């Protein structure tokens, strides 16, 4: 057990040296510990997109802005999740409805073919019976 604690502390120390986030659920510091790494990564991505140098140190965000950014992200993810679910549901519902219409249309066509065949048989029979009468 002591060896495990020692290894965990080594990993935490190495991670903090590199600026990586280590989630610490016991103290409730998950957001606070993940802020610097997340901010650094997003800043570097934005700098690459805009063609700026990425070897520059990113200024740290204050805690209020970080919490606001995290809540905005969670809110947007929730909205996109609900919208995506609604879109998938609507597409599936539309596909099922379209399949029902197609099936009904095929049944109508089959019924018309059967009626046409029956009429052709009756007509053929009526022509042959008239010839016999003459």
C-alpha positions in Angstrom: 0.0 0.0 0.0 2.8 2.4 0.8 4.5 1.6 -2.5 1.2 2.5 -4.3 1.0 5.8 -2.6 4.6 6.5 -3.4 4.0 5.8 -7.1 0.8 7.9 -7.2 2.8 10.8 -5.7 5.5 10.4 -8.3 3.0 10.5 -11.1 1.3 13.6 -9.6 4.7 15.3 -9.4 5.6 14.5 -13.0 2.2 15.5 -14.2 2.4 18.8 -12.4 5.8 19.5 -13.9 4.4 19.0 -17.4 1.2 20.9 -16.7 -1.1 17.9 -17.1 -4.3 17.7 -15.2 -4.6 15.1 -12.5 -8.2 14.7 -11.3 -8.5 14.8 -7.5 -12.0 13.8 -6.6 -11.4 13.7 -2.9 -10.8 17.5 -2.7 -13.3 18.5 -5.4 -10.5 20.3 -7.4 -11.2 18.6 -10.8 -12.1 21.8 -12.6 -9.3 23.8 -10.9 -6.6 21.2 -11.8 -7.8 20.7 -15.4 -8.0 24.5 -16.2 -4.4 25.2 -17.0 -3.9 22.2 -19.3 -7.2 22.8 -21.1 -6.5 26.5 -21.6 -2.9 25.8 -22.8 -4.2 23.2 -25.4 -7.0 25.4 -26.7 -4.7 28.4 -26.9 -2.1 26.4 -28.9 -4.8 25.1 -31.2 -6.1 28.7 -31.8 -2.5 29.9 -32.4 -1.9 27.2 -35.0 -5.2 28.0 -36.8 -4.3 31.7 -37.0 -0.7 30.9 -38.0 0.9 32.4 -34.8 3.9 31.0 -32.9 3.0 28.2 -30.4 6.1 28.4 -28.3 4.8 31.4 -26.5 3.6 31.0 -22.9 -0.2 31.4 -22.6 -1.5 33.8 -20.1 -3.5 32.0 -17.4 -7.2 32.6 -17.2 -8.8 33.9 -14.0 -11.0 31.4 -12.2 -14.3 33.2 -13.0 -13.6 33.1 -16.8 -12.6 29.5 -16.6 -15.8 28.5 -14.7 -17.9 30.5 -17.2 -16.1 28.8 -20.1 -16.7 25.4 -18.6 -20.4 26.1 -18.0 -20.8 27.4 -21.6 -19.2 24.3 -22.9 -21.4 22.0 -20.9 -24.5 24.0 -21.9 -23.6 23.8 -25.6 -22.8 20.1 -25.4 -26.3 19.5 -23.8 -28.0 21.6 -26.5 -26.2 19.8 -29.3 -26.9 16.4 -27.7 -30.7 17.2 -27.5 -30.7 18.6 -31.0 -28.8 15.7 -32.4 -31.1 13.2 -30.7 -34.2 15.0 -32.1 -32.7 15.0 -35.5 -31.9 11.3 -35.4 -35.4 10.5 -34.1 -37.0 12.6 -36.8 -35.0 10.9 -39.6 -35.9 7.5 -38.3 -39.5 8.4 -37.9 -39.6 9.7 -41.5 -37.9 6.6 -42.8 -40.4 4.4 -41.1 -43.3 6.5 -42.5 -41.8 6.4 -46.0 -41.4 2.6 -45.8 -45.1 2.2 -44.8 -46.2 4.4 -47.7 -44.0 2.3 -50.1 -45.4 -0.9 -48.8 -49.0 0.3 -49.2 -48.2 1.5 -52.7 -46.8 -1.9 -53.7 -49.9 -3.6 -52.3 -52.1 -1.3 -54.4 -50.1 -2.1 -57.5 -50.4 -5.9 -56.8 -54.2 -5.5 -56.2 -54.5 -3.6 -59.6 -52.5 -6.4 -61.4 -54.8 -9.1 -59.9 -57.9 -7.1 -60.9 -56.5 -6.6 -64.4 -55.8 -10.4 -64.7 -59.3 -11.2 -63.5 -60.9 -8.8 -66.0 -58.7 -10.2 -68.8 -59.9 -13.8 -67.9 -63.6 -12.7 -67.8 -63.2 -10.8 -71.1 -61.6 -13.8 -72.7 -64.3 -16.1 -71.4 -67.0 -13.8 -72.6 -65.5 -13.7 -76.1 -65.2 -17.5 -76.3 -68.8 -18.0 -75.0 -70.2 -15.6 -77.7 -68.4 -17.5 -80.4 -70.0 -20.7 -79.1 -73.5 -19.1 -79.3 -73.2 -18.2 -82.9 
